[in-house]
Amino acid sequence: MEAGARFGTSQLFLADSRLVLGVLNHLRYQALNRAFGTSREQANVLTAVALMGAADGAYEATRRITRMRPHVSGTDAALGAIALRDASLSVAGPSVRAIPGFGTLVAFAILGGFAAPALRQTAHKVRAAEQRVRAAEARVRRERIRRYAAAREG
C-alpha cells in the first residue's frame, strides 16, 4: 500500500473479515484437536471427511422426507378443523359463538401453547449464541485495535 493511500472502509472490511476467518479457522483446529486429537496438518482432511458425511446424511434425510406423503384427504382435514373449532368454542362457553374470529384466536392460542416451550428453548439458545458471538467480536476488536496501534507506532 502506498504511503499516501488512505485506509478506507473497504480495506477495513477486508482486514476485519480476514481476522474473523482466521479466528474461526483457529477455533476449527481447536475443536478438531479436542474431539479427535488431530494435528493442524490432519484437520483439513478430517474437515473434508466430516463435511462429506454430513452432506450424505442431509441427502438421505431429505430423500426420506420427500418420499413420505401425508395421507390426509381434504375431507379429513376439514372435519378435523371443524372438530377443533367446535371443541375450542365449547370450552369457552355458548355466548362466544357470536364473537367473530374467536375460534381462530383460540386455535392460535392452543397451538401457541404447544409451541411455547420449544420457542422458549430456541430463544435461550439464540441468546447464548449471541453472547458467544459478542465475546468473540470483542476479542477480535481488541486484537484489531492492537494491530492498528502497532502499525501506527511502527
N, C-alpha and C positions, 0 to 999 in steps of 0.2 A: 504494500500500500504506500502511496506517495506521502511525503511529509505534509503536503498542503491539502490532501484529500480529507473530507470530513467523515467522521464515523456516524453514519445516519441510522435511520430506523431499520432499513433492510439489513445492514451489517449487524446491528444489534440483534435482530430476529434470528439471523443465521448463527450468530455466536451463542445465543441462548438455546436454540434448538440443538446445536451440537453438544452443549453441556447436558441438556436433558437426555439426549440419546446416549451420551457417554455414561450418565448415571444409571439409566435403565439397563444398559449393557452390563455394567458392573453388578447391578442387582441380579441380573440373569445369571452371571457367573457364580455369585454367592449362593443363589437358590439351588443351582445345579450341584454345586460343591457340597452343600449341606444335605441335599436329598439323596444324591447318588455318589458323592465322593469323587467327582470328576475334576480333572485339572482344566486350566483355561484352554489348553490345546484340544481337549476332548469335548468341550462344551458345545462347539458349533455342530459337530456330528450328532451329539445327543439331542440338541435342539431340533435338528432336521428330522431325526427319527421320531421324536415326540410330536412334531407338527404333522408328519405323515400319519402317525397313529391317530391323532385327533381328527384329521381330515377324513380318514377312513371311518372312524366311529360316527362322525357327523353325517357322512354319506349314508351309512347303514341306517341310522336313526331316521333320517329324512325319508329314505326309501320305505321303511316300515310304516311311518306315519302317513305317507301319501297313499299307501295301499289300503289302509283302514278307512272305510267309508261308514259314516253313521247310518244305521238302518232305521231311521225315524221318518215315517211318512209325514206329509204335510197335515193330514188329518190328525195324527197322533200329537204333533206339535201344537196344533190349535186346541185340541182337547186339554192338553197339559197346561196351556196358557189360561184357558178358561177356568180350570180347576184351581190354579194358583191364585187367580183373581178372586174367585169366589171364597176361597179359604182365607185370603187376607181381608176381604170385606167382612166375612163373618166374625173374624177375631175382633175387628174394630167396632162392630155393632150395626144395627139396622139403619140408623139415620145417616150413615156415611155414604150410602149409595147415591144420595142426592148431590154429593160434592164431586164436581168434575175433576178428573185426573187423580183422585185419591188412590185408586187401585195401582196406578203406575208408581205413585210415590211410595206406597207400602212395598211394592215389589222391589223397587230400588233399595229401600231400607233393609229388606230381608237379604238381598244379595250383598249389600254393603256389610251387613253383619257377618256374613260368611267370609268376606274378603278382608275385613279389618285386621285380623291377626297377621295375615300374610303381608298386608300393606305396612303394618307397623314394623314388622321384622325387616322388610325391604328398606324402609326409611332409616332404620337403625344402621343397617349395613351401609347405606349411602352416606350417612353422617360419618361413620367410622372411616370410610374410604376417603371422604372429603378431608377429614383431619389428617390422614396419612399423606394425601397429596399436598395439603398446605404445609406440612412439616418438610416434605421433600422440596417443595418450592422455596421455602425459607432457606434450606441448606444450599440449594442451587444459587439463590440470590446472593447469599453471603459469599459463596465461592466466586461468583461473577464479580462482585464488588472488590473482593480481594485481588482478583486478577487484573481488573481495571486499575486499581490503585498501584499494583506492582508495575504495570505497563506505563502508567503515568510517571512513576518515580524513575523507571529505568530508561 
